[in-house]
Amino acid sequence: MMRLPGNFTEKLLIGMATGNTITTVISLFLPLNGYVLLTLLIISFGLAVLVRRDLAAMFQQVKSKLNILLFCLPFIIIAFIIALNVPYNYDSGLYHIQAIKWIETYRAVRGLAHLQGRFGFNPNIFTWLAFTSLYDLFHQEIFSVNFTVFAILTGYFVNRLYTLSHEKRSLNLFLFYALAFVAIIFLFDNLSSPSPDYLSAALPLFILVRVIDINRHPQPAQLDFGAIVILCAYVFTVKISAVALLLLVLFVLYNYRQRAKIFTRIVIISALIMLPWLVRNVILTGWVIFPFPSLNLFNFDWQLPLSKVIHEKNAIVYWARVPGPNYLKIAPLGIKNWVPVWWGRQTFFNRLFFICSLLCPVLIFVLQIVKRYNIGLFKNAVVLTAFAGVLVWFFAAPEFRFGRAFITIAALSPLLILNFDKRVIAASHLIFFTALLFLFAVQVFIGRSMLANAYRQVASVLIKPPLMQGPDNLTFKVYKFKGVAVYKPMYGDQCFCHVIPCEPNLDTTFTLRDSDLVDGFVLKRK
């Protein structure tokens, strides 16, 4: 049996990506309900017997790091309490929860994006969220994936900080990892939400930092960088805003160009992760990647018209540039028109990080040329990928939640070229615990309102988190499609946790393909 590449954290994340891929394949044929969960759990326990030695080795690895687990515990407890809150992400009420309900109830529905265009975005993580929602047990969705990933990454970053605090001449990297962990902590507002924004920021942060980590070893394991490629492929299926990671993938594959067997294995595994997601895209929209109007490869009867694809693409781009009621008027006018409006809406810290993310990578490249100092292929790859990610983000959809990972790494990149000589090794414990205390204080401070809210509802949220409910006066109007009831909120554009099908902007240009929802949707014939 082939062993998983990478370190302990990578194995957990690749395991999640593998599980997500399996659930996406199943979702093409079956709804992801409690029966599927129970079946896969039974199969997993059976397979665990076959890999019991590997599992025992992993358990021993965890057991040897009990002190690290203890240091992680305060961060995980605070994150757990924050995760008990109602989802705060607006898009969760708009389409995240509704999309997950479709996955729980039906197999992949042809032309589902006719009902609501955002269903066509198809973040791969939605099938995993549906699979792990435990709806049949609690009669509501429990969204625990983002919290679980936070716990995994906390273990990685705390372990790295502990190691670096005991190494000579590594204070720059210690600060780099500490500030990257701060960026992870600042994603707290999506811990209670099914939003793909969390993984699309947290995983690229981990990937870019992990490359630096692997590159520090004189002889990195052959498959360590292979794990990076696999995770890059997976992140792209979660949110295509991570497309700049393709540059890092090219660096890694170039590194393996003369190792045909490893190269082929990495490419095949990555393709297997992406293929079910691409197939699901085609089923939901008729397009390979939605909303990319240039990839028009099919002519299925359920395919969304080109005009709707362009509309959804423009809505993402223009709203990110100029959010608000005038976004369709200002954003298309050109960079001279929308940039001043966009800049005026940014906070001081957003402006500072954006400027640093542009200037710092350029400074690093210039210093290497002028001083003939080389920081190494993969450090340069990380800096270049982050810089490219910032540029792609800015010109494509410059809403900060889409570019957090690349902006953070690009802004912190000078720490990769600086060297601070930490002379007092005896102070290593003091440095480590001071950093942990600071990071914990940051987590508590920025999450204080959600912590207070969870505390006020402690008796109920410990049983199950609250539902994302709309306003008390929210009512729904019922429309009929070939005898099937479709609900529309009377106010606003959010359906929240209402039963499906629910469509806030009811479109009369489409209809059912047949007599049942599972048959899908098509445009009405003229």
Stockholm file with secondary structure:
# STOCKHOLM 1.0

chainA/1-526         MMRLPGNFTEKLLIGMATGNTITTVISLFLPLNGYVLLTLLIISFGLAVLVRRDLAAMFQQVKSKLNILLFCLPFIIIAFIIALNVPYNYDSGLYHIQAIKWIETYRAVRGLAHLQGRFGFNPNIFTWLAFTSLYDLFHQEIFSVNFTVFAILTGYFVNRLYTLSHEKRSLNLFLFYALAFVAIIFLFDNLSSPSPDYLSAALPLFILVRVIDINRHPQPAQLDFGAIVILCAYVFTVKISAVALLLLVLFVLYNYRQRAKIFTRIVIISALIMLPWLVRNVILTGWVIFPFPSLNLFNFDWQLPLSKVIHEKNAIVYWARVPGPNYLKIAPLGIKNWVPVWWGRQTFFNRLFFICSLLCPVLIFVLQIVKRYNIGLFKNAVVLTAFAGVLVWFFAAPEFRFGRAFITIAALSPLLILNFDKRVIAASHLIFFTALLFLFAVQVFIGRSMLANAYRQVASVLIKPPLMQGPDNLTFKVYKFKGVAVYKPMYGDQCFCHVIPCEPNLDTTFTLRDSDLVDGFVLKRK
#=GR chainA/1-526 SS CCCCCSCHHHHHHHHHHHHHHHHHHHHTTSCCCHHHHHHHHHHHHHHHHHTHHHHHHHHHHHHTTHHHHHHHHHHHHHHHHHHTSCCCCHHIIIIIHHHHHHHHHSSCCTTGGGTCGGGGGCCTHHHHHHHTSCHHHHSSCCCCHHHHHHHHHHHHHHHHHHHHTTSTTCHHHHHHHHHHHHHHHTTGGGTTSCCTHHHHHHHHHHHHHHHHHHHTSSSCCTTHHHHHHHHHHHHHHHCGGGTTHHHHHHHHHHHTTTCHHHHHHHHHHHHHHHHHHHHHHHHHHSSSSTTCTTCCCCCCTTCCCHHHHHHHHHHHHHHHHSCSTTHHHHGGGCHHHHHHHHHHTSCHHHHHHHHHHHHHHHHHHHHHHHHTCCCCHHHHHHHHHHHHHHHHHHHHCCCHHHHHHHHHHHHHGGGGTCCCCCCCGGGHHHHHHHHHHHHHHHHHHHTHHHHHHHHHTHHHHTTSCCCCCCCTTCCEEEEEETTEEEEEESSSSCCTTCCSSBCSSCCTTEEESSSSGGGCEEECCC
#=GC SS_cons         CCCCCSCHHHHHHHHHHHHHHHHHHHHTTSCCCHHHHHHHHHHHHHHHHHTHHHHHHHHHHHHTTHHHHHHHHHHHHHHHHHHTSCCCCHHIIIIIHHHHHHHHHSSCCTTGGGTCGGGGGCCTHHHHHHHTSCHHHHSSCCCCHHHHHHHHHHHHHHHHHHHHTTSTTCHHHHHHHHHHHHHHHTTGGGTTSCCTHHHHHHHHHHHHHHHHHHHTSSSCCTTHHHHHHHHHHHHHHHCGGGTTHHHHHHHHHHHTTTCHHHHHHHHHHHHHHHHHHHHHHHHHHSSSSTTCTTCCCCCCTTCCCHHHHHHHHHHHHHHHHSCSTTHHHHGGGCHHHHHHHHHHTSCHHHHHHHHHHHHHHHHHHHHHHHHTCCCCHHHHHHHHHHHHHHHHHHHHCCCHHHHHHHHHHHHHGGGGTCCCCCCCGGGHHHHHHHHHHHHHHHHHHHTHHHHHHHHHTHHHHTTSCCCCCCCTTCCEEEEEETTEEEEEESSSSCCTTCCSSBCSSCCTTEEESSSSGGGCEEECCC
//
